[in-house]
Each structure stands twice: as structure tokens, then as C-alpha cells.
Amino acid sequence: MKHINDFPEIMETEEIMDFFSISRAAAYRLMRQKDFPSFKLMGRYTVQKKSLLKWLDRKESSAYQNK
């Protein structure tokens, strides 16, 4: 399993697939969600690593609040 530091600062679909261990279809579904911090750059979905980490922190916080 890769460490977050092993991923590039701007992640594309393949890196998201690898990071979450999900299929290409699942990665595209995730990257199209309104609250997911992805954006299209030259026709490709991309995510800044720092935005991904903030998103994960928010998801974790909201999961604990909903218990």
C-alpha cells in the first residue's frame, strides 16, 4: 500500500483508483460527486492532494458527528 506522500500533488483518475483501491468506474463516480474536490484540467479529472486530504478530514468529522 502506498503512503500519501508517494502520490503526486495533482492526482488523476489512476492515482485516485490506486489511493482508494477502487475501479475506474467507482473513481469516476467519486470524482463527479458535488462535494468531492475534483476539477477538469485539459479534459481530465484531477484532484489536488491537499484538497483530497481536507475532504477526507471533513468526511471523518461528519461521520463522528452523526453518531
N, C-alpha and C positions, 0 to 999 in steps of 0.2 A: 504494500500500500504506500502510495506517495504521500509525502508531507506537503502541506500547503505551500511551503517555500519552494518546492520543486516545480510549481506551476508558474507560467508567465504572468506578468502584471495585467495583461489583457488576454482573457481566456476566450476561446472559441468553442464551438459545439463539441469537438473531440475532447477538449480538456474538461468540459462540464460532464461529459459522459464518463470520463475516467475518474474525476473527483467524486462523483456520486455513485459510480458503478451502475449506471443505467444505460438503457438502449438509446439509440439515436432518436427514435420516436418520442421516448419519455423526455429526453433532453430538449427537444423542440417544444413539447407541451409545456415544460417548465419555463423555458425562455420566453414563451408567449404570454405567460401569466402577467396580469396587470401589475402586481406588486413585486415581481422579480426584476432586478436591476439590469436587464439586458437592453441593448440597443443595436440597431443595424449599422454596420460600418462597411461601406462598399458592398452592400448586398448580403453581408454575413452577420449572423447574430454574434454579438460579443458581450462580455461582462468584465468589468474591472474587478480584479481580485479584492481590492479593498471594499468595494460595494457589495460583493458577494458575502464577505465576512460580516459586514454590518447587517445585511439582510438575514443571515443565519442567527446573529445575536437577537434581532427583533423577533424572529420566529421562536427562538428559545424562550425569550422573555414572555411572549404572549402565551406560550404553552403552559408556563408556570402560573400565569395569572388566571388562566381558565380552569385551573384545577380546583 
